[in-house]
Amino acid sequence: MARRSGMLLLLAAAALLAAGAGAAVPPSCERIECPAYDVVDSANGFEIRRYKDAMWVSTAPIEDISLVDATRSGFLQLFKYIQGKNAYNETIEMTAPVLTRVAPSDGPFCVSSFVVSFYVPAKNQADPPPAEGLRVQRWAGARYAAVRRFGGFVADADVGKQAALLEASLQGTRWAAPVSDGRKADPASEYTVAQYNSPFEFSGRVNEIWMLFDTMAASDM
């Protein structure tokens, strides 16, 4: 009995240490390129990251009632882009994650606005190929994100709940105000869904909710 109790204590301690250390890098980032970031803080239910200067290629806003359908539509545009449908006729390596920026509607059956983005690999960061219907966006300097991770396939019914859980986990912390200010400053981006896996990967899937916020607010803390 004593041996079993000792083992349970060790497991509990390991779990606490893991929670304090923040989430591990998604496994897909060991196979394909992902944007670099530093973990600034982590606690129960969230992680604060500082992303470095980076270029992204994004779709125009997609109006739809479904995040899943909008992401599929946007990803098809971006897939054609990396397959060579760009001004340089250049094939570009796949990266992760695919981001879907969400500006929710006022009701469950109303149209929301979504922008789907692809991280430009390091090889192409200096001169991302332009393409019709897509735009290149630069994250100039550091960009901060409050992040919550969840698994499985992303479903329309899940993302709002996950965003609410992230927001709730930030309450009472020093990050609540800058995250809230960031969302007010950019009403077109309530939150962002990050997906790291191919649709053909059925296990070990990693998704995240991101809430981006102002670097000045973070640097003042």
N, C-alpha and C positions, 0 to 999 in steps of 0.2 A: 504493500500500500504506500509506504514511504517513498519507494523508488518511483512509483507511478505519479505521486504528488510532485516529486522533484522534476520529473519529465514535463508535467503540465506547466510548472513554473517557468522552466526553460523555454517552452514553446510560447508562453505568454510574453516573456521578455523579448524573445526574437521578434514577435509580432509588433511589439511597441517600438523596437529599434527600427524595423522596416518602415513603420508608419512615419517615424520621425525623419527618415532618410529621404522621403519623397519617392515618387514612382520611378521605376526603372525605365530606361530608354526603350521605346517600343521595339520588339524584335525585328520588325520590317526595316528599321533604320540600321540594322547590322548588315542588311543585304543591299539596300538602295540608299541613295543620298537623302538626307533630311536637313532642314535648316538647323543651324547651330544655336544653342541657347545655354544660359546658366540658370540654375535653380537658386532663386533669391530667398525663398521661404517655402515651407511646407507644413501642413497641419492636417487634422482630421477632415478629409473630404476635399481638400484643395491643394494646389501647388502654384506658386508664383514664379514665373519664368521671365527672363530678360533675353529677348531675341535680338540678334545682331542685324546690322544693315543687310538687306536682301532684296532681290527682285522677284516679283511674282507676275504671272500672266493670268488675267482674269476675263471672264465673260462679261457681256453687258447684263444688266439686271434681267432676271427671268421671272416672269409673273406666273405663279402657280399656286394651287391650294396644297400641294404636296412637296415637302422637302426632298423626299426620295426621288420623285419624278423629276424635279428641277435639277437635282444633283446628277442624275443619269443624263439628262439633256445637256447640261453644261460639260460633263466629263467627256461626252462624245465629241463636242467641239474641241476640247483640249487634247483629246487623244489624236484627232486628225492633225492638230498643230504639231505634236511631238513626232508624228509619223512623216512630217515633211510638208504639210499644208501651211507653209509660212513664206514670207518674202524671200528667204534665203534657200528655200527648198531643202532645209537641213533637218535631219533626224536628230531628235533630242532624247537623252536618257530619261526614263521614268523616275520620278522622285515621290516622296511622301512627306506630309500628308496631302490629300486633296481637301481643300477648305471650301465650306459652303457658308457664306455670310448670310445671316437671317435677319430680315426686317419683318417681324410678324404682323399679321393683320389684326383687326379688332375682334374677330370672331372665328369660330372653328371652321366655318364653311366659306370664309372670305379668302380672296387671293392675297398671298404674301409675296414679298420680293426676295429673290435669292441671287447671290453672285458667287460663282464657282471659280476657284483659283488653283493654280499649279505653281509649285515652287521651282524656280529656274535653277538648274544645277550649276555648280561652281564654274564649270567649263564655259557656260554661256552667260554668266552674270554680267560681264563687262559689256556685252552687246546682244541682248535677247532679240531673236528674230521677231519683227513685227508681223501681224497677220490681220486680215480683214475681219472685223467683228469682235476682235479681242483687244485688250489694252494691257500695256505693261505698267505695273505699279511698283514703286520703290518704297520699302520701309527704310527711311533715312535715319541713321543712328539707331539707338536702342529702342525697342518696342516691348512693352510689358504685357503679360497675359496672365490672368487667373484661370486655372485649368482644373477641370474635373474629368477623370477617366472612367469609361464604362465599356463593357464588352458586348459581344453579339453583333448581329446585323442591325444597323440603324433603322428605326421605324418612326413614322410620323408621330405616333402616340408617345414616344419615349423622349424626344429631344427637349420638349418644353418642360417635362418633369425633371430631366437632368439639369437643365439650366436653372430651374427653381431650387434644386438641391445645392448647386454651386453657390447661388446667391445667398441661400440660407446659411451655408457653412462659413461665409465671409463675414456675416453679421457679428459685431462685437470685436472684430479684429481691426488692425490699423489699415487694412487694405479695402475695407468696405467703402470708405469715402472716395478714394481715387477711382475705384472701379465704377461706382455710381456716377461720378463726374464724367468719366470716359464715355459711358453710355448716353448721358445727356448731351455731350458734345457731338456725338455722332448718332443721331436718331435712326439713320439708315442701317445701323449695325447693332442690333440688340445683343446678339451673341453669334458665335461662329462654331460650326461643327467640323471637326477634323477627323478624317477617316484614313487609316493607314494601310488597309489591306485590299487586295484584289477581290472582286466579287466571287472568285473561284476558290477563295480560302474560307473554309467552313469552321475551323477551330482556331482558338488563340487570337480572335479578332480584337483589335484595339481601336477605340474611338475616344474622342475627347470633346468637351465643351470648352471653348475659349471665350473669355471676356477681355477684350483689349482695352488698355487704359493709358493715360498720358504719362510720358516719361518724366515730365517736370514734377508732377504730383508724387511720383514714386521716389525721385531723387531727393525730395525735400524731407523724406521720412527717416 
